[in-house]
Protein backbone atom coordinates (compact mmCIF):
# COMPACT_ATOMS: atom_id res chain seq x y z
CA UNK A 1 0.00 0.00 0.00
CA UNK A 2 1.33 3.44 -0.98
CA UNK A 3 0.30 6.71 0.67
CA UNK A 4 0.54 9.97 -1.27
CA UNK A 5 0.45 12.77 1.30
CA UNK A 6 -0.23 16.40 0.43
CA UNK A 7 0.39 18.91 3.24
CA UNK A 8 -0.56 22.59 3.00
CA UNK A 9 1.67 24.66 5.32
CA UNK A 10 0.01 27.50 7.24
CA UNK A 11 1.32 30.95 6.30
CA UNK A 12 0.16 34.47 7.05
CA UNK A 13 -2.03 35.75 4.24
CA UNK A 14 -2.25 32.37 2.50
CA UNK A 15 -5.54 31.40 0.86
CA UNK A 16 -7.12 28.00 1.43
CA UNK A 17 -10.82 27.48 0.69
CA UNK A 18 -11.70 24.45 2.82
CA UNK A 19 -15.32 24.33 1.58
CA UNK A 20 -14.21 24.17 -2.07
CA UNK A 21 -11.52 21.63 -1.22
CA UNK A 22 -14.00 19.34 0.52
CA UNK A 23 -16.94 19.73 -1.88
CA UNK A 24 -15.16 19.96 -5.24
CA UNK A 25 -11.46 19.09 -5.24
CA UNK A 26 -11.55 15.88 -3.21
CA UNK A 27 -14.48 14.44 -5.22
CA UNK A 28 -12.52 15.32 -8.38
CA UNK A 29 -9.48 13.44 -7.04
CA UNK A 30 -11.60 10.39 -6.18
CA UNK A 31 -13.27 10.38 -9.59
CA UNK A 32 -10.03 10.98 -11.50
CA UNK A 33 -7.88 8.38 -9.75
CA UNK A 34 -10.39 5.74 -8.66
CA UNK A 35 -10.08 3.77 -11.88
CA UNK A 36 -6.27 3.74 -11.73
CA UNK A 37 -5.86 2.42 -8.20
CA UNK A 38 -6.87 5.02 -5.60
CA UNK A 39 -8.38 3.06 -2.72
CA UNK A 40 -9.01 5.76 -0.12
CA UNK A 41 -8.71 9.41 0.83
CA UNK A 42 -8.40 10.96 4.28
CA UNK A 43 -8.58 14.73 4.74
CA UNK A 44 -7.46 16.48 7.91
CA UNK A 45 -7.99 20.13 8.86
CA UNK A 46 -5.25 21.62 11.04
CA UNK A 47 -6.43 22.77 14.47
CA UNK A 48 -3.39 23.29 16.71
CA UNK A 49 0.22 22.29 17.12
CA UNK A 50 1.17 19.74 19.75
CA UNK A 51 2.05 22.53 22.17
CA UNK A 52 -1.30 24.29 21.67
CA UNK A 53 0.12 26.90 19.29
CA UNK A 54 -1.08 27.47 15.75
CA UNK A 55 -1.33 24.43 13.50
CA UNK A 56 1.70 24.15 11.20
CA UNK A 57 -0.56 22.91 8.38
CA UNK A 58 -3.90 24.28 7.20
CA UNK A 59 -4.87 20.88 5.84
CA UNK A 60 -3.48 17.48 4.92
CA UNK A 61 -4.73 14.83 2.54
CA UNK A 62 -3.52 11.25 2.51
CA UNK A 63 -4.37 9.34 -0.67
CA UNK A 64 -4.04 5.56 -0.49
CA UNK A 65 -3.10 3.60 -3.61
CA UNK A 66 -2.93 -0.16 -4.17
CA UNK A 67 0.76 0.03 -5.00
CA UNK A 68 3.44 2.22 -6.58
CA UNK A 69 2.25 1.31 -10.07
CA UNK A 70 -1.26 2.56 -9.26
CA UNK A 71 0.15 5.85 -7.98
CA UNK A 72 2.24 6.24 -11.14
CA UNK A 73 -0.73 5.40 -13.37
CA UNK A 74 -2.82 8.03 -11.59
CA UNK A 75 -0.21 10.78 -11.61
CA UNK A 76 0.68 10.23 -15.27
CA UNK A 77 -2.86 9.45 -16.42
CA UNK A 78 -5.14 11.58 -18.57
CA UNK A 79 -7.06 13.04 -15.60
CA UNK A 80 -4.00 14.23 -13.63
CA UNK A 81 -3.71 17.62 -15.43
CA UNK A 82 -7.30 18.53 -14.46
CA UNK A 83 -6.64 17.62 -10.82
CA UNK A 84 -3.47 19.70 -10.74
CA UNK A 85 -5.11 22.65 -12.52
CA UNK A 86 -7.91 22.67 -9.93
CA UNK A 87 -5.47 23.47 -7.10
CA UNK A 88 -5.46 27.16 -8.04
CA UNK A 89 -9.21 27.23 -7.38
CA UNK A 90 -8.79 26.65 -3.64
CA UNK A 91 -5.30 27.70 -2.58
CA UNK A 92 -2.19 29.70 -3.30
CA UNK A 93 -0.13 27.56 -0.90
CA UNK A 94 2.71 25.48 -2.35
CA UNK A 95 2.01 22.03 -0.87
CA UNK A 96 4.55 19.61 0.53
CA UNK A 97 4.19 16.16 -1.04
CA UNK A 98 5.50 12.86 0.29
CA UNK A 99 5.13 9.28 -0.91
CA UNK A 100 5.21 6.65 1.86
CA UNK A 101 4.67 2.93 2.29
CA UNK A 102 2.51 1.53 5.05
CA UNK A 103 4.67 -0.75 7.19
C-alpha positions as semicolon CSV with decimal commas, in nm:
position;residue;x (nm);y (nm);z (nm)
1;X;0,000;0,000;0,000
2;X;0,133;0,344;-0,098
3;X;0,030;0,671;0,067
4;X;0,054;0,997;-0,127
5;X;0,045;1,277;0,130
6;X;-0,023;1,640;0,043
7;X;0,039;1,891;0,324
8;X;-0,056;2,259;0,300
9;X;0,167;2,466;0,532
10;X;0,001;2,750;0,724
11;X;0,132;3,095;0,630
12;X;0,016;3,447;0,705
13;X;-0,203;3,575;0,424
14;X;-0,225;3,237;0,250
15;X;-0,554;3,140;0,086
16;X;-0,712;2,800;0,143
17;X;-1,082;2,748;0,069
18;X;-1,170;2,445;0,282
19;X;-1,532;2,433;0,158
20;X;-1,421;2,417;-0,207
21;X;-1,152;2,163;-0,122
22;X;-1,400;1,934;0,052
23;X;-1,694;1,973;-0,188
24;X;-1,516;1,996;-0,524
25;X;-1,146;1,909;-0,524
26;X;-1,155;1,588;-0,321
27;X;-1,448;1,444;-0,522
28;X;-1,252;1,532;-0,838
29;X;-0,948;1,344;-0,704
30;X;-1,160;1,039;-0,618
31;X;-1,327;1,038;-0,959
32;X;-1,003;1,098;-1,150
33;X;-0,788;0,838;-0,975
34;X;-1,039;0,574;-0,866
35;X;-1,008;0,377;-1,188
36;X;-0,627;0,374;-1,173
37;X;-0,586;0,242;-0,820
38;X;-0,687;0,502;-0,560
39;X;-0,838;0,306;-0,272
40;X;-0,901;0,576;-0,012
41;X;-0,871;0,941;0,083
42;X;-0,840;1,096;0,428
43;X;-0,858;1,473;0,474
44;X;-0,746;1,648;0,791
45;X;-0,799;2,013;0,886
46;X;-0,525;2,162;1,104
47;X;-0,643;2,277;1,447
48;X;-0,339;2,329;1,671
49;X;0,022;2,229;1,712
50;X;0,117;1,974;1,975
51;X;0,205;2,253;2,217
52;X;-0,130;2,429;2,167
53;X;0,012;2,690;1,929
54;X;-0,108;2,747;1,575
55;X;-0,133;2,443;1,350
56;X;0,170;2,415;1,120
57;X;-0,056;2,291;0,838
58;X;-0,390;2,428;0,720
59;X;-0,487;2,088;0,584
60;X;-0,348;1,748;0,492
61;X;-0,473;1,483;0,254
62;X;-0,352;1,125;0,251
63;X;-0,437;0,934;-0,067
64;X;-0,404;0,556;-0,049
65;X;-0,310;0,360;-0,361
66;X;-0,293;-0,016;-0,417
67;X;0,076;0,003;-0,500
68;X;0,344;0,222;-0,658
69;X;0,225;0,131;-1,007
70;X;-0,126;0,256;-0,926
71;X;0,015;0,585;-0,798
72;X;0,224;0,624;-1,114
73;X;-0,073;0,540;-1,337
74;X;-0,282;0,803;-1,159
75;X;-0,021;1,078;-1,161
76;X;0,068;1,023;-1,527
77;X;-0,286;0,945;-1,642
78;X;-0,514;1,158;-1,857
79;X;-0,706;1,304;-1,560
80;X;-0,400;1,423;-1,363
81;X;-0,371;1,762;-1,543
82;X;-0,730;1,853;-1,446
83;X;-0,664;1,762;-1,082
84;X;-0,347;1,970;-1,074
85;X;-0,511;2,265;-1,252
86;X;-0,791;2,267;-0,993
87;X;-0,547;2,347;-0,710
88;X;-0,546;2,716;-0,804
89;X;-0,921;2,723;-0,738
90;X;-0,879;2,665;-0,364
91;X;-0,530;2,770;-0,258
92;X;-0,219;2,970;-0,330
93;X;-0,013;2,756;-0,090
94;X;0,271;2,548;-0,235
95;X;0,201;2,203;-0,087
96;X;0,455;1,961;0,053
97;X;0,419;1,616;-0,104
98;X;0,550;1,286;0,029
99;X;0,513;0,928;-0,091
100;X;0,521;0,665;0,186
101;X;0,467;0,293;0,229
102;X;0,251;0,153;0,505
103;X;0,467;-0,075;0,719
